[in-house]
Amino acid sequence: MSTRTVVHLLRHGEVHNPEGVLYGRIAGYRLSERGRDQADVVAKALADADLAAVLASPLQRAQETAAPVATVHGLDILTDRPVTDFASASTTDVAAYTAFFHAMLARGVYLPPSAYEAWFVSAAHDDTALERIADAAPHAARAAAGATA
């Protein structure tokens, strides 16, 4: 019997931004009242999900979106350091990414070949593609962990 891992991806809720600033990675932007409501709706929708972890960017809007989900499940929000420029990106463990990349590739999942490029799932990915990614990810994670040991 195989174990199926489901990953829920969530973008932050609506941001309080009356000036219409293109805030991108700028810190200090909080959720609007509507954004907080959106986060609460997601928390309720995921209340019965079997969540093992909640991960979020250190940016305030991401933390505020993740907080209700984490609270419902009695989990802490796991946060890594932000990657905002080449200097912070260059601290990436390239050997671990290389092992992860090749393990995913061996299982038919095509990722950006560079540790400095973004990887995302879009609506264009069908269930078969997502299942392939979910099946390959644990193998690739073990390969990455082995590369850093």
N, C-alpha and C positions, 0 to 999 in steps of 0.2 A: 504494500500500500504506500503510495507517495503522499508526501505532505505538501500542501499548497500554501504558498505565502502570498498574501495580498498586501500590496503597498498602496496606501491612499495618499495621493498628491493633492496639496491644497495651496492655493495662492492666498495671500493675506486679504483680509476684508477691505472694504472701502476706507480710504484714508481721508482724514480731515485735512483738506488742502484748498482753503478758500482763495488763495492767490493763483492757483493753477500751475504751480511749479512742477517742472519735470524732475521729480526728486530722485529717481533711480536708486542709487545706493546711499543717498544722503541720510544720515541718522536724524532722529528727532521728529519724524512724522508718525503721529498716533492714529489709531482708528477713529473714524467718525462714529456718531451714535448708530448710524445704519451699519457700519462695519462691525461694531460690537454685536449688534443684533444678528448679523450674518454669521459671526463666529459662534454665537449661541445656537443658532439653527444647525450648524454643522456638528456641534458637540452633541446635540440631541439626536441627530441623524446617525451618529457613530456610537451612541450610548451602548448598544448591544454588540458592537464589533469587538472582536478579541484583539485588542491592541497590546503590543509588547513594548512599544516605545513611541514617544512623540519627539520629533526633531524639528528645530526651527532656527532660522537665521537669528543672529543677535540683534537685528534691527527691531525697534520698538513695535512697529506694526505687525511684524511676524510673531513676536512674542505674545502680543495681545490677542492675535488670532488663535494661536496654539493653546493659550492658557485655559479656556473653557473645556477643550477636548482633554487636556491633561488632567484637569480637575475631576471631570466625570469618571475618569479611569484610575484616579489615585496615582498618577505618574508624574515624575518630574519632566520638565522640558529639557532635552539634551541639545546643547548648543556648541558648535565648533567656532573657531575663529573665522572672521569674515575674510573673503578673498576679494579685494577691491582694486588691486593693481598688480603689476608684474612682480614686485618685490614680495608681496604676500603669496602670490601664486607660486613663486619659485621655491617656497618652503615645502611644496608638495613632495611626497615620497614617490619619485619617478619610478623606482624599481617596483614598488607595489602596484602602481598604475599599469606599468608594462605587463606585469604578470596577470593583473585583472583583465586588461585589454585582450591579451592573447587567449586567456581561458574563455572569455566571452566569444571571441572570434571563432575559436575551435567548436563552439556550440551554435554557430550560425547567427550570432548577434554582432552587428556591425556598429562599433562605437567610434567617436573621433579618435584618431591615433595619437593625439597629443593630450597630455595630462592638463594642459592649459586651455582646452576647448570645452564648451558647454555640451552637455548631453541632456536631452529632454525627451519625454514621451508626449506625443501629440494625439489629437483625435484621429489622425490618419492611421495610427497603429490599430490593427484589428486584434481580436481576441487571440488569434494564433500567435501573432508577434509578441503580445504581452505575456502569454504563457511561456514562450520560448525564453524571454528575458527572465521571467520568474524562476524557471527551471535552471537556467544557466548561472544566475547570480550567486547562489550558495557555493557552487564550485569555484567561481571566480573570486569570491571573497576568501575562500580558503587558500587559493593560489596567491592572492595579494598578501595575506597574513604570513604565508610561508616565505615570501620574498623579503619580509622585514624582520624575520626571526634570526 
